[in-house]
């Protein structure tokens, strides 16, 4: 088993744990020198922040807590191919590598989402080229995403709000 496969299995387990709590099954790991230094799951509902995707959360929280502006030398592992917003954050944080389990195209078959640009189109705009690898072990992503009841964030936010009021 390669290191990429090892970390993809770990990020999928983290995403599975989130799904069991009815949180969108998206997770990210930040790895440096073959050590996990940070992890995050989707925090949109918890933070009341539609931008709190797993990738963006792990980048911003790690950089703030370590007083960093550049993540050169780090690898980001993600349960799914990063969206346009997260790809922009990856580009600006200068992460060296991105490895994902499930492609955006494949994820849309389960989520009902609209077609989106590949992360490569956003991350690698400009002169610096960031290594992108994926899909890696996509069968794990299929198992994770196929049974998750994707609903709009607005609908789930309202459901959670009602639960908390009762």
RALIN-V723200 format. One record per run of one state. SS is the DSSP state (helix for helix, strand for strand, loop for the rest). FROM is the first residue (numbers start at 1). TO is the last residue. Records with the same first field share a line. If there is no record, write none. Layout:
SS=FROM-TO, FROM-TO
This chain:
loop=1-2, 21-26, 33-34, 42-43, 48-53, 67-73, 81-83, 94-96, 103-103, 112-118, 124-130, 134-137, 146-152, 166-166
helix=3-20, 44-47, 54-66, 84-93, 104-111, 119-123, 138-145, 153-165
strand=27-32, 35-41, 74-80, 97-102, 131-133
